[in-house]
């Protein structure tokens, strides 16, 4: 099996991980030294626990949040995934009180893998972060 095929299988398991908030699976799939930057944290987050802390934040704001993989392409040590994310805004999100609105949006992420087949980086929606920072909605 090629690295690309192995990594695509990992991403299918990763979708289960984020939809179930499975800490053991996150530790299995994400390298402990993987560094993730996000506008919701001033400091980088590390490993599976760090990644799931962002998932936890989303769950507090959208208790029924779900990520569904729409499309995926892989080449050697990277996988591109198009996601549809949906849920109900029933908790505070970035100082915005719950609205009860149903949300659904798409996002494209690029995942990078080490030689052991573990996720070492996730690059997501950088253009949107620039827009939010330019409007002073987040710190950049």
BELFENGI-V409544 format. One line per field, one symbol per residue. ss: DSSP state (H for helix, E for strand, - for the rest). A space follows every 10 residues. Layout:
BEGIN
ss: ???
END
This chain:
BEGIN
ss: --HHHHHHHH HHHHHHHHHH --HHHHHHHE ----EE---- ----EEHHHH HHHHHHHHHH H----EEEEE EEEEE--EEE EEEEEEEE-- --E--E---- -EEEEEEEEE EEE-----EE EEEE-HHHHH HHHH------
END
